[in-house]
Amino acid sequence: MTIMTPHPGGAILHRGDEWIASVSQQDDAAISPHWRPVFMVPDMPATRAKAKKIGATIVVEEQQVPGSVISVIKDPVVGNLLTIM
């Protein structure tokens, strides 16, 4: 496994070319430490559309991150955030 640091305060854990996990520093004291699951999906627009259909909120439509694009979704039941890429 290789750890690559794409920006100060963060790192991505790789196994070969596969992105396994990432961590980043949270500088906002109002946000407590937390985990956010990331799901790899084959079609982000279709996944966002399905999420909206079942009542989820799209918090971040699309955001460029090092090596990929992500969307952040808030689940309609408990309000947890999850990321798709």
C-alpha positions as CSV (number, residue, x, y, z in Angstrom):
1,M,0.0,0.0,0.0
2,T,1.1,3.5,-0.7
3,I,0.1,6.7,1.0
4,M,-0.1,9.8,-1.2
5,T,-0.6,13.3,0.3
6,P,-2.6,15.4,-2.2
7,H,-2.9,18.4,0.0
8,P,-1.7,19.7,3.4
9,G,-3.6,17.9,6.2
10,G,-4.9,15.0,4.1
11,A,-3.8,11.7,2.6
12,I,-5.1,9.1,0.3
13,L,-4.4,5.4,0.9
14,H,-3.9,3.4,-2.3
15,R,-3.5,-0.3,-3.1
16,G,-1.8,-0.1,-6.4
17,D,-4.0,2.2,-8.5
18,E,-7.1,1.5,-6.4
19,W,-8.2,4.3,-4.0
20,I,-9.0,2.6,-0.7
21,A,-9.6,5.5,1.8
22,S,-8.7,9.1,2.5
23,V,-8.4,11.2,5.6
24,S,-8.3,15.0,5.9
25,Q,-7.9,17.5,8.6
26,Q,-11.0,19.4,9.7
27,D,-10.1,23.0,10.5
28,D,-13.7,24.0,11.5
29,A,-14.0,23.7,15.3
30,A,-17.8,23.6,15.0
31,I,-17.6,20.2,13.2
32,S,-16.9,17.3,15.4
33,P,-14.7,14.4,14.2
34,H,-16.6,12.0,12.0
35,W,-16.5,9.2,9.4
36,R,-18.2,9.6,6.0
37,P,-18.6,6.5,3.8
38,V,-17.6,6.8,0.2
39,F,-19.3,4.6,-2.4
40,M,-17.9,4.1,-5.9
41,V,-20.8,4.1,-8.4
42,P,-20.9,3.5,-12.1
43,D,-23.2,6.4,-12.9
44,M,-23.2,9.4,-10.6
45,P,-26.1,11.3,-12.3
46,A,-28.3,8.2,-12.2
47,T,-27.4,7.6,-8.5
48,R,-28.2,11.2,-7.6
49,A,-31.5,11.0,-9.4
50,K,-32.4,7.8,-7.6
51,A,-31.4,9.3,-4.2
52,K,-33.6,12.4,-4.9
53,K,-36.5,10.1,-5.9
54,I,-36.4,8.4,-2.5
55,G,-36.2,11.7,-0.6
56,A,-32.5,12.3,-0.1
57,T,-30.9,15.7,-0.3
58,I,-28.0,16.4,-2.7
59,V,-25.7,18.5,-0.5
60,V,-22.9,18.8,-3.2
61,E,-24.0,18.2,-6.8
62,E,-20.4,17.7,-8.1
63,Q,-17.0,18.7,-6.8
64,Q,-13.6,18.1,-8.3
65,V,-11.2,16.4,-5.9
66,P,-7.7,15.1,-6.6
67,G,-8.1,12.3,-9.2
68,S,-11.9,12.2,-9.2
69,V,-15.3,13.9,-8.9
70,I,-17.6,13.5,-5.9
71,S,-21.2,14.2,-4.9
72,V,-22.4,14.4,-1.3
73,I,-25.8,13.0,-0.4
74,K,-27.8,13.4,2.9
75,D,-29.9,10.3,3.6
76,P,-33.6,11.0,4.1
77,V,-34.1,8.8,7.2
78,V,-31.4,9.8,9.7
79,G,-29.7,12.7,7.9
80,N,-26.2,11.0,7.6
81,L,-24.0,12.2,4.9
82,L,-22.4,9.9,2.3
83,T,-20.2,10.5,-0.7
84,I,-20.4,8.9,-4.1
85,M,-17.7,9.0,-6.7
